[in-house]
Amino acid sequence: MATRAPTQAPPPPPPPPPVVVLTSPFGGVPTHHPRARADVAIAHALYATTRDRPAAAPLRGCEEDADADADADADADADADADADAERPAACDERVKHIGGIGRTLRWAYRGVDYRDRAPLTVLFSRVEDADAFSRAMASLPAALAERATRDGDAEWDDELGWCVALNLQDAGDLMAVVTHLQAHVACDYALDDPDGTREREFELGIERFDRSAWNFWNQTDDTAAPKQSWHKWDFSWLPDEWATLPFTWRRLAANLDGVPLASIPAPLSHHVAAARADAGRARLAADAAAGAPASAGALGHARLRKLRRAVPARKRVTGRLLDAQARELLRAAHARRFRTHDPRAMADAADTLRAYLAHGYTGRVFGPYRQEGMHVGHGKEPRGFKSMPQYDPRELPVHVLNQIYRCDGRYAGKCARASRSGRAGAGAGPATAKRGRVMCNDEHYAEQLRAPPMLRAPPTAAPTPVGPWRGITSASTSRDGSTAPASTWVVGS
């Protein structure tokens, strides 16, 4: 009697192919495991961008089972939250912002004063953990701050607020620098002596991503785009003095990299540099042809142009959202450059971090203050409406605002003083300028101020102090804070 051959199990399916994450802010990661991808990105961001950091931990393998991964992820998230609370300045409140309904980013909110407010200010510190530690922190203030900050009496005990101390500042612009220094030495809360609420403002430290620059600098060209009025919210004190163009956009960043080899520049910055060089080469060839140069003279130029065109991908590549750990590192660097001006080591470390992130299209700046009171609407073609902001409802708007919105025939429409984003203003609209990019010159007016640390900038009423001409890219670049780094080091960013 014949026996049946044992049934063999089918061969296991082949493993999924690796996925290269081209939009990762610190390069592609050849793995399909999302947690491993995040670990590599965090390692690049936290260990490869600043000095005196330990080597990155080995990458966790992708063969662990789902339950073990879930437990490890939960523990890692809890540790990350604890680390975030420990490393975030006490004066800042971390918030999650959703941009455009889909984008997610972290911001640090803090209470301060307008950058033009340089009048004396009284700050009330409460819930001081240790009155003696507060006194020692006051004694350790940098000399430039100590001579403009004095105590108003001794510490007093309150049954509800604990130890309380009043501090008089000769210059309100020193507020956040003093608060940051004191809270780094002793736990305490602070409040401004501002009974009518006319001086206190709420700001946010956030992340600017170059791939969203078209929204910030709408109707401006990429080569000349600059803030229209909020120049003081930016800080480029950590740039090399040799850089002649402030990097508000990819194109403006690429304008400073003429002497850098294309192969050493990370994507997608390398794509923008190649496109800029190709445009410049095309313009030179056209000028030579107009001057009557023979066709053979431009053979080398055409060859270089073809090479540059091959370096620009057919489909546009953009950067991805930063991980929370990366966002916090960038925010810490922006905070240090703005409020820890008297700490040379913190300033130098922050400059290293900002340079590394800039090569990948990210920088930090101030947002706000936002006072959405519904007083400035009706300038466009159609008045905007907000579901979660009742102050913009027509029934809540004041009469002088409604007079700007309602037309003579009773229609609820704006006065079209601003062109539409699409460039297709409707009938009866005002002058449509959406198709003609405005050339902004703010960066020329405020370049000297933006190249100085915010705490060391001249008061708004004073004229900027010239720092001399800017020259081309050199092999070594020195920033205004005295730290030196080779140009190729921070162009690559890792």
C-alpha positions in Angstrom: 0.0 0.0 0.0 1.5 3.3 -1.1 2.0 6.0 1.5 1.1 9.6 0.9 4.0 12.0 1.0 3.9 14.5 3.8 2.6 17.9 2.9 5.3 20.5 2.9 4.6 24.0 4.3 4.7 26.8 1.7 7.9 28.9 1.7 7.7 32.0 3.9 7.0 35.2 2.0 10.0 37.4 1.1 10.6 40.3 3.5 9.3 43.7 2.4 11.8 45.8 0.5 13.4 48.6 2.4 11.9 52.1 2.1 14.3 55.0 1.8 12.7 58.0 3.5 13.8 60.8 1.2 12.0 63.5 3.2 13.7 62.6 6.5 15.3 65.8 7.8 18.6 64.1 8.4 18.8 61.8 5.3 17.2 58.6 4.2 17.0 55.6 6.5 17.0 52.2 4.7 14.4 50.4 6.9 10.7 49.8 6.8 10.3 49.9 10.6 8.8 53.2 11.7 10.2 53.1 15.2 13.7 52.3 13.9 13.4 55.2 11.5 12.5 57.5 14.3 15.4 56.3 16.4 17.9 57.0 13.6 16.5 60.4 13.0 16.7 61.3 16.7 20.2 60.0 16.8 21.3 62.1 13.9 19.5 65.2 15.4 20.6 64.8 19.0 24.1 63.4 18.7 25.5 64.5 15.4 24.7 68.2 15.3 26.5 69.6 18.4 29.8 68.9 20.0 30.7 67.0 23.2 27.8 64.6 22.9 28.1 60.8 23.4 27.8 58.4 20.4 24.3 57.4 19.3 22.9 54.3 20.8 22.7 51.2 18.5 19.6 50.9 16.4 17.0 48.6 17.8 16.3 45.7 15.4 13.2 45.3 13.4 12.6 41.6 14.2 11.1 42.2 17.7 7.5 41.3 18.0 4.7 43.8 18.1 3.9 43.5 21.8 7.5 44.2 22.8 7.7 47.1 20.5 4.5 48.6 21.9 5.8 48.3 25.5 9.2 49.8 24.5 7.5 52.6 22.6 5.3 53.5 25.6 8.4 53.5 27.9 10.3 55.6 25.4 7.5 58.1 25.1 7.2 58.4 28.9 10.9 59.0 29.2 10.8 61.5 26.4 8.0 63.5 28.1 10.0 63.5 31.3 13.1 64.7 29.5 11.1 67.4 27.7 9.8 68.8 31.0 13.3 68.7 32.5 15.0 70.4 29.5 12.3 73.0 28.6 12.9 76.4 30.3 10.5 76.9 33.2 9.1 80.1 31.7 7.9 78.3 28.6 4.8 76.3 28.2 5.0 73.6 25.5 2.0 73.6 23.0 1.1 71.5 20.0 0.1 73.6 17.0 -1.7 72.3 13.9 -0.8 74.4 10.8 -3.3 74.4 8.0 -5.3 71.7 9.7 -2.8 68.9 8.9 0.7 70.0 9.9 1.7 69.4 13.5 4.5 71.3 15.3 5.7 72.2 18.8 5.9 75.7 20.1 7.0 77.2 23.4 4.8 80.0 24.7 6.1 82.6 27.2 5.0 85.9 28.6 7.0 89.0 27.8 6.8 92.6 26.5 6.9 94.2 23.1 10.4 94.5 21.7 10.0 98.3 21.6 9.2 98.4 25.3 12.4 99.6 27.1 10.8 101.4 30.0 11.4 100.3 33.7 9.4 97.2 34.8 8.6 95.5 38.1 8.5 91.7 38.1 6.9 89.8 40.9 8.3 86.4 41.7 6.1 84.0 43.7 6.3 80.4 44.9 10.1 80.7 45.3 11.3 77.3 46.4 14.2 78.6 48.4 14.6 82.3 49.3 18.4 81.9 50.0 18.9 80.1 46.6 17.1 83.1 45.0 19.5 85.5 46.6 22.4 83.4 45.3 20.9 83.4 41.9 20.6 87.2 42.0 24.2 87.5 43.0 25.3 85.3 40.0 23.5 87.4 37.4 25.9 88.6 34.6 27.3 92.0 35.3 25.4 93.5 32.3 22.1 92.4 33.8 22.9 92.8 37.5 23.5 96.5 37.1 20.0 97.0 35.7 18.1 94.6 38.0 17.6 95.4 41.7 15.5 93.8 44.4 12.6 95.8 45.9 12.9 94.8 49.5 13.4 91.4 51.1 11.6 88.2 50.4 8.1 88.0 52.1 6.1 84.9 52.9 2.5 84.6 51.7 0.3 81.7 52.9 -1.0 81.2 49.3 2.0 82.1 47.1 4.9 81.1 49.4 8.1 83.2 49.3 7.6 86.3 47.1 10.2 88.7 45.8 9.8 91.9 43.8 12.4 92.8 41.2 12.8 96.2 39.5 14.2 96.2 36.0 15.6 99.4 34.5 15.0 98.0 31.0 12.0 95.8 30.2 13.9 94.3 27.4 16.0 92.3 30.0 12.9 90.5 31.3 13.3 87.1 29.7 17.1 87.0 30.2 16.7 87.7 33.9 13.8 85.3 34.3 15.7 82.5 32.4 18.7 82.9 34.6 16.8 82.9 37.9 14.6 80.0 37.0 17.6 78.0 36.0 18.9 78.2 39.6 15.7 78.1 41.7 12.1 77.1 41.0 9.7 80.1 41.0 6.9 81.7 39.1 6.9 85.2 37.7 4.3 87.9 36.9 4.5 91.4 35.5 3.3 94.3 37.5 0.9 95.4 34.8 -2.5 96.2 36.4 -4.2 97.4 33.2 -2.6 94.6 31.0 -1.2 97.1 28.4 2.4 95.8 28.5 2.2 92.0 28.9 2.2 90.0 25.7 2.2 86.3 25.0 4.8 85.0 22.4 5.7 81.7 21.0 9.0 80.2 20.0 8.4 78.1 17.0 10.0 76.4 14.0 10.1 77.9 10.5 10.3 75.4 7.7 11.5 76.7 4.3 9.1 74.5 2.4 6.3 76.7 3.9 8.0 79.9 3.0 5.6 80.5 0.1 2.9 81.1 2.6 4.9 83.4 4.8 6.2 85.5 2.0 3.3 85.3 -0.4 3.5 87.4 -3.5 7.3 87.8 -3.1 10.0 86.3 -5.2 12.1 83.6 -3.7 15.3 85.6 -4.3 14.1 88.7 -2.5 11.5 87.4 0.0 11.8 89.0 3.5 9.5 89.8 6.4 7.3 92.8 5.7 7.3 94.1 9.3 8.1 91.4 11.9 11.8 91.4 11.2 12.6 91.5 15.0 11.1 88.0 15.4 14.0 86.5 13.4 17.6 85.9 14.6 20.6 85.3 12.3 23.3 86.3 14.7 24.8 82.8 14.3 25.4 83.2 10.6 28.9 83.7 9.3 29.7 87.3 8.7 30.7 86.4 5.1 27.2 85.5 4.2 25.7 88.4 2.2 22.1 87.1 2.0 19.8 86.4 4.9 18.3 82.9 4.4 14.6 83.4 4.6 13.9 80.9 1.8 15.7 78.0 0.1 16.7 80.2 -2.8 18.2 82.8 -0.5 20.1 80.1 1.4 21.5 78.7 -1.8 22.8 82.2 -2.8 25.4 81.9 0.0 26.8 78.5 -1.2 28.4 79.3 -4.5 31.8 78.0 -3.3 30.5 74.8 -1.7 30.7 71.5 -3.7 27.3 70.3 -4.7 28.1 66.7 -3.5 28.6 67.9 0.1 25.2 69.6 0.4 22.3 67.5 1.7 19.0 67.1 -0.2 16.7 69.0 -0.8 19.1 72.0 -0.4 21.3 70.6 -3.0 18.4 70.6 -5.5 17.8 74.3 -4.9 21.5 75.1 -5.2 21.7 73.2 -8.4 18.6 75.0 -9.8 20.0 78.4 -8.8 23.4 77.6 -10.4 21.6 76.3 -13.5 19.6 79.6 -13.8 22.8 81.6 -13.4 24.5 79.5 -16.1 21.6 79.9 -18.4 21.6 83.7 -18.0 25.4 83.8 -18.7 24.9 81.7 -21.9 22.1 84.0 -23.0 24.2 87.1 -22.4 27.1 85.6 -24.3 24.8 84.7 -27.2 23.4 88.2 -27.2 27.0 89.6 -27.3 27.7 87.6 -30.5 29.9 85.0 -28.9 30.5 81.9 -31.2 28.5 78.8 -30.4 31.6 76.7 -29.7 32.6 79.1 -26.9 29.6 78.0 -24.9 30.1 74.3 -25.3 31.6 73.9 -21.8 28.8 76.1 -20.3 26.1 73.9 -21.9 27.8 70.8 -20.6 27.8 72.2 -17.0 24.2 73.3 -17.4 23.2 69.7 -18.4 25.0 68.3 -15.4 23.2 70.8 -13.1 19.8 69.9 -14.6 20.4 66.2 -13.9 21.0 67.2 -10.2 17.5 68.6 -10.0 14.8 65.8 -9.6 11.8 65.8 -11.8 9.5 65.7 -8.8 10.0 68.2 -6.1 11.4 66.9 -2.8 10.3 68.5 0.5 11.4 68.1 4.1 9.3 66.2 6.6 7.9 67.2 10.0 10.5 67.2 12.7 10.1 64.7 15.5 9.3 66.1 18.9 12.9 65.5 20.2 14.3 67.3 17.2 11.8 70.2 17.5 12.7 70.6 21.2 16.4 70.7 20.4 15.9 73.4 17.8 13.6 75.4 20.2 16.2 75.2 23.0 18.8 76.5 20.6 16.6 79.4 19.5 15.8 80.2 23.1 19.4 80.2 24.1 20.4 82.6 21.3 17.6 84.9 22.3 17.7 84.9 26.1 21.1 83.4 27.2 23.3 86.0 25.4 25.6 86.2 28.5 26.5 82.5 28.5 29.2 82.0 25.8 29.1 78.2 25.9 25.3 78.1 25.5 25.5 80.6 22.6 28.2 78.5 20.8 26.3 75.2 21.3 23.1 76.8 20.1 24.8 78.2 17.0 26.1 74.7 16.1 22.6 73.3 16.4 21.0 76.1 14.3 23.6 75.8 11.6 22.9 72.0 11.3 19.2 72.4 11.1 19.4 75.3 8.6 21.1 73.0 6.1 18.0 70.9 6.1 15.5 73.8 5.9 14.6 74.6 9.5 15.2 77.5 11.8 13.6 78.9 14.9 12.0 82.3 15.5 9.4 84.1 17.5 5.7 84.0 16.6 3.0 86.3 17.9 1.7 88.1 19.9 -1.7 87.2 18.5 -4.6 89.5 19.5 -7.5 88.2 17.4 -10.1 90.7 18.3 -11.8 90.9 14.8 -10.7 94.5 14.2 -8.8 94.0 11.0 -11.0 92.1 8.5 -12.7 93.0 5.3 -9.6 94.0 3.3 -9.6 91.1 0.9 -12.1 89.8 -1.7 -14.2 87.7 0.8 -14.2 88.2 4.6 -12.9 85.1 6.3 -14.9 83.2 8.8 -13.7 81.0 11.7 -15.9 78.3 13.3 -14.1 78.4 16.7 -13.8 82.2 16.9 -17.1 83.9 17.5 -15.5 87.4 17.5 -15.4 87.1 13.6 -19.1 86.5 13.3 -20.8 89.5 11.5 -23.1 89.9 14.4 -20.2 90.5 16.8 -18.1 92.9 14.6 -18.1 96.6 15.6 -19.8 99.1 13.3 -16.5 100.6 11.9 -15.4 97.1 10.8 -18.8 96.4 9.2 -18.5 99.6 7.2 -15.4 98.2 5.6 -17.1 95.0 4.6 -20.6 95.9 3.4 -20.7 97.3 -0.1 -23.0 100.2 -1.2 -25.5 97.7 -2.7 -25.8 95.8 0.6 -23.5 92.9 -0.3 -21.4 91.3 2.4 -18.0 91.5 0.6 -14.6 93.0 1.3 -13.2 96.1 -0.3 -10.5 94.0 -2.2 -7.6 96.2 -1.1 -5.5 93.0 -1.2 -5.2 90.7 -4.2 -6.4 87.2 -3.9 -3.9 84.3 -3.5 -5.1 82.7 -6.7 -4.5 85.9 -8.7 -8.0 85.9 -10.1 -9.7 88.8 -8.4 -13.4 89.0 -9.2 -15.4 91.7 -10.9 -15.1 95.1 -9.3 -12.0 94.2 -7.5 -9.2 96.5 -6.7 -5.8 96.3 -8.4 -4.7 92.7 -8.8 -1.0 92.3 -7.9 -0.8 88.6 -7.2 0.9 87.9 -10.5 3.6 90.6 -9.9 5.9 89.7 -7.1 6.8 92.5 -4.8 10.5 93.2 -4.2 11.1 93.6 -0.5 14.0 95.5 1.0 13.5 94.8 4.7 16.5 92.6 4.9 18.7 95.5 3.7 17.2 97.8 6.3 17.4 95.5 9.2 20.3 93.2 8.2 22.7 94.6 10.8 20.1 94.2 13.6 19.3 90.6 12.5 23.0 89.7 12.6 23.3 90.7 16.3 21.9 88.6 19.1 18.4 89.9 20.1 19.5 90.9 23.6 22.4 92.9 22.2 20.5 94.7 19.5 20.4 98.5 19.6 17.1 100.0 20.8 14.5 100.4 17.9 15.0 104.2 17.9 18.8 103.9 17.4 20.4 103.5 14.0 22.0 100.1 13.3 25.8 99.9 13.9 27.6 99.0 10.6 29.8 95.9 10.8 31.7 96.3 7.5 31.5 94.7 4.1 30.7 91.0 3.6 32.9 88.9 1.4 32.5 85.6 -0.3 32.4 82.1 1.2 35.7 81.2 2.9 36.9 77.9 4.2 36.4 78.9 7.8 33.5 81.1 9.0 33.3 83.1 12.2 29.9 84.1 13.6 29.2 87.2 15.6 29.3 85.4 18.9 33.0 84.4 18.3 32.4 80.7 17.5 34.2 79.3 14.5 33.2 76.5 12.3 34.3 75.4 8.8 31.6 76.2 6.2 31.5 72.7 4.9 30.9 71.3 8.4 27.6 73.0 9.0 26.5 73.0 5.4 26.4 69.2 5.6 24.7 69.4 9.0 26.0 66.1 10.4 
